[in-house]
Amino acid sequence: MTRPRPPAGHAGSCSSGGAAAAMAPAALALAVALLGAAPPGAAAAWDLRALRCGLSADCLECDLALNLVGQPLVRQQLMKGLQQFLHSPSPAKPLVLSFHGSTGTGKTYVSAMLVRHLFQGGLGSPYVHHFSPIVHFPHAEHIEQYKESLKRWIQGNLTSCGRSAFLFDEMDKMHPGLIDVIMPFLGPSWVVYGTNYRKAIFIFISNAGGEQINEMTLDLWRAHRDREEISLQDAESAISKAVFENPQSGFWKSGIINEHLIDFVVPFLPLKHHHVKQCVVNELVQQGLEVRQDVVQEVADSIPYFPEEEKIFSSTGCKTVASRISFFF
C-alpha cells in the first residue's frame, strides 16, 4: 500500500483553501463552526456545502429520506451520530459506525451516500479508503503482514489528512484478529503514533447480525407489531453477541467490541414487498424507463421472500432489482 498524495489546491482537499473558499458567507460560517479555530492548512476534507439542509437535494438528510427505502432507524442513528460528530470542533474520538443487516438492505448504498455528501468525489476521493477482505486481505497466512500494512496505511493517510474516512466492507469475511490492529485509532486518546486522528470516520459493514435482526423482525410481525418498533438497544445487544461470539467473524473476540469503541451500531431491517416495489420505481426512474405498474408488480413478485409460507420479507432485499428489470421490458 502506498499513501496517496493530495493534489495542491484540490477542492475539498486537506489544504483549507478548497471547498471553504468557494462558499457563500452563510456556508462559510457553518464551516468555521464545524472546523473550529483551525490554523491555516489544517485538515478540512469534508465537502461542507453538502451539510446545509434546506430544500436542496444535495442534503444528506434529504437524500436519505427520499432514496433510502424502508430504513427509518438507519436515518435516525446515522444523522444522530453525524450531527454530534461534525458539529464538534474537537471530537473526543473518531466517529465509528457499524452497519449490520442481511444482503440488499442498503448498507453499502448508505455508506456510499454518506461519503458522497462529505467528500468531493465520493468513493473516488483520495481521502476515502475502502477495504475488502477478499481483495486486500485474501490469505490467512499473511495476517501479520496485513496488520502492519493496514496500520501504516491508516497512520500515513491520517497524517496526510486527519479528516479521512475508512470503510471496511464484508467484516463477516475478515480474518479474525486482523481488525484489532486499528484499535489505537478508534479510542479517545489525543495522539497515536504522532498523529491526531480524532476527526476521522470509520465504517464497518457486515452481514453478521442480519439473521438476528430478521428473527427479531419476524417476532414483531407474529405479534402483530410494526417492524420499526425494534428497540435499538435490543438490536445492538443481539448484533454484538452474534459478531463477537462467531469464530468466522472479523469481530470474533475483538477488543473493538469488548472495549465499546463502536459509537453507533446501525441495524438494517429486512424489506417487505411494498419496500421492494419502491426500489423498483426508483430504479426505473434512475434508468430513464417508464414507470409501469405492471412491471413494478412483476419485478417485486419475482424476488424470493421469507418465511417460505407467509413470504413477508425479501430474502435479497433490493439487491437484485436492477438486474431483474430488463426481463420485464
Solvent accessible surface area in square Angstrom, and as a share of the most:
residue,aa,sasa,rsa
1,M,111,0.50
2,T,116,0.67
3,R,113,0.41
4,P,44,0.28
5,R,200,0.73
6,P,49,0.31
7,P,71,0.44
8,A,108,0.84
9,G,61,0.59
10,H,58,0.26
11,A,39,0.30
12,G,4,0.04
13,S,2,0.01
14,C,11,0.07
15,S,49,0.31
16,S,45,0.29
17,G,42,0.40
18,G,14,0.13
19,A,7,0.05
20,A,21,0.16
21,A,84,0.65
22,A,72,0.56
23,M,20,0.09
24,A,55,0.43
25,P,117,0.74
26,A,81,0.63
27,A,2,0.02
28,L,75,0.37
29,A,63,0.48
30,L,44,0.22
31,A,1,0.01
32,V,89,0.51
33,A,60,0.46
34,L,3,0.01
35,L,24,0.12
36,G,19,0.19
37,A,114,0.88
38,A,45,0.35
39,P,91,0.57
40,P,134,0.84
41,G,52,0.50
42,A,25,0.19
43,A,29,0.23
44,A,13,0.10
45,A,0,0.00
46,W,2,0.01
47,D,21,0.11
48,L,7,0.03
49,R,78,0.28
50,A,12,0.09
51,L,34,0.17
52,R,113,0.41
53,C,71,0.43
54,G,48,0.46
55,L,189,0.94
56,S,49,0.32
57,A,78,0.60
58,D,97,0.50
59,C,0,0.00
60,L,4,0.02
61,E,74,0.33
62,C,35,0.21
63,D,11,0.06
64,L,1,0.00
65,A,60,0.47
66,L,129,0.64
67,N,59,0.30
68,L,11,0.05
69,V,13,0.08
70,G,14,0.13
71,Q,0,0.00
72,P,43,0.27
73,L,16,0.08
74,V,0,0.00
75,R,74,0.27
76,Q,97,0.43
77,Q,17,0.07
78,L,0,0.00
79,M,22,0.10
80,K,99,0.42
81,G,0,0.00
82,L,4,0.02
83,Q,82,0.37
84,Q,108,0.48
85,F,17,0.07
86,L,9,0.05
87,H,110,0.49
88,S,34,0.22
89,P,71,0.44
90,S,62,0.40
91,P,8,0.05
92,A,78,0.60
93,K,40,0.17
94,P,1,0.01
95,L,6,0.03
96,V,0,0.00
97,L,0,0.00
98,S,0,0.00
99,F,0,0.00
100,H,3,0.01
101,G,0,0.00
102,S,23,0.15
103,T,44,0.26
104,G,20,0.19
105,T,5,0.03
106,G,15,0.14
107,K,15,0.06
108,T,73,0.43
109,Y,104,0.40
110,V,0,0.00
111,S,2,0.01
112,A,25,0.19
113,M,1,0.00
114,L,1,0.01
115,V,1,0.01
116,R,123,0.45
117,H,12,0.05
118,L,1,0.00
119,F,2,0.01
120,Q,68,0.30
121,G,58,0.56
122,G,5,0.05
123,L,84,0.42
124,G,69,0.66
125,S,7,0.04
126,P,40,0.25
127,Y,8,0.03
128,V,11,0.06
129,H,11,0.05
130,H,82,0.37
131,F,5,0.02
132,S,21,0.13
133,P,4,0.03
134,I,107,0.54
135,V,105,0.61
136,H,69,0.31
137,F,1,0.01
138,P,62,0.39
139,H,89,0.40
140,A,62,0.48
141,E,130,0.58
142,H,77,0.34
143,I,38,0.19
144,E,116,0.52
145,Q,115,0.51
146,Y,22,0.08
147,K,51,0.21
148,E,72,0.32
149,S,36,0.24
150,L,0,0.00
151,K,46,0.19
152,R,159,0.58
153,W,43,0.15
154,I,0,0.00
155,Q,54,0.24
156,G,12,0.11
157,N,5,0.03
158,L,4,0.02
159,T,88,0.51
160,S,38,0.25
161,C,1,0.01
162,G,12,0.11
163,R,9,0.03
164,S,0,0.00
165,A,1,0.00
166,F,0,0.00
167,L,2,0.01
168,F,0,0.00
169,D,26,0.13
170,E,50,0.22
171,M,1,0.00
172,D,35,0.18
173,K,106,0.45
174,M,1,0.00
175,H,37,0.17
176,P,49,0.31
177,G,31,0.30
178,L,0,0.00
179,I,0,0.00
180,D,42,0.22
181,V,30,0.17
182,I,0,0.00
183,M,49,0.22
184,P,56,0.35
185,F,0,0.00
186,L,0,0.00
187,G,8,0.08
188,P,90,0.57
189,S,59,0.38
190,W,173,0.61
191,V,89,0.51
192,V,17,0.10
193,Y,105,0.40
194,G,72,0.70
195,T,7,0.04
196,N,74,0.38
197,Y,0,0.00
198,R,12,0.04
199,K,44,0.19
200,A,0,0.00
201,I,1,0.01
202,F,0,0.00
203,I,0,0.00
204,F,0,0.00
205,I,4,0.02
206,S,1,0.01
207,N,70,0.36
208,A,14,0.11
209,G,6,0.05
210,G,1,0.01
211,E,127,0.57
212,Q,65,0.29
213,I,1,0.00
214,N,22,0.11
215,E,88,0.39
216,M,43,0.19
217,T,0,0.00
218,L,9,0.04
219,D,81,0.42
220,L,19,0.09
221,W,79,0.28
222,R,124,0.45
223,A,56,0.43
224,H,175,0.78
225,R,121,0.44
226,D,78,0.40
227,R,13,0.05
228,E,54,0.24
229,E,84,0.38
230,I,10,0.05
231,S,41,0.27
232,L,36,0.18
233,Q,137,0.61
234,D,83,0.43
235,A,1,0.01
236,E,78,0.35
237,S,74,0.48
238,A,27,0.21
239,I,1,0.01
240,S,30,0.19
241,K,131,0.56
242,A,21,0.16
243,V,1,0.01
244,F,55,0.23
245,E,105,0.47
246,N,57,0.29
247,P,72,0.46
248,Q,135,0.60
249,S,1,0.01
250,G,0,0.00
251,F,1,0.01
252,W,88,0.31
253,K,134,0.57
254,S,3,0.02
255,G,15,0.15
256,I,0,0.00
257,I,28,0.14
258,N,94,0.48
259,E,100,0.45
260,H,159,0.71
261,L,20,0.10
262,I,22,0.11
263,D,56,0.29
264,F,27,0.11
265,V,11,0.07
266,V,0,0.00
267,P,1,0.01
268,F,0,0.00
269,L,0,0.00
270,P,1,0.01
271,L,3,0.02
272,K,58,0.25
273,H,55,0.24
274,H,99,0.44
275,H,12,0.06
276,V,0,0.00
277,K,59,0.25
278,Q,85,0.38
279,C,18,0.11
280,V,0,0.00
281,V,48,0.27
282,N,58,0.30
283,E,34,0.15
284,L,0,0.00
285,V,94,0.54
286,Q,150,0.67
287,Q,83,0.37
288,G,68,0.65
289,L,66,0.33
290,E,120,0.54
291,V,58,0.34
292,R,84,0.31
293,Q,123,0.55
294,D,70,0.36
295,V,0,0.00
296,V,2,0.01
297,Q,72,0.32
298,E,81,0.36
299,V,0,0.00
300,A,0,0.00
301,D,82,0.43
302,S,46,0.30
303,I,4,0.02
304,P,64,0.40
305,Y,24,0.09
306,F,44,0.18
307,P,26,0.16
308,E,147,0.66
309,E,158,0.71
310,E,82,0.37
311,K,116,0.49
312,I,29,0.15
313,F,2,0.01
314,S,5,0.03
315,S,44,0.28
316,T,32,0.19
317,G,1,0.01
318,C,27,0.16
319,K,139,0.59
320,T,37,0.21
321,V,4,0.03
322,A,50,0.39
323,S,73,0.47
324,R,60,0.22
325,I,1,0.01
326,S,81,0.52
327,F,163,0.68
328,F,58,0.24
329,F,109,0.46
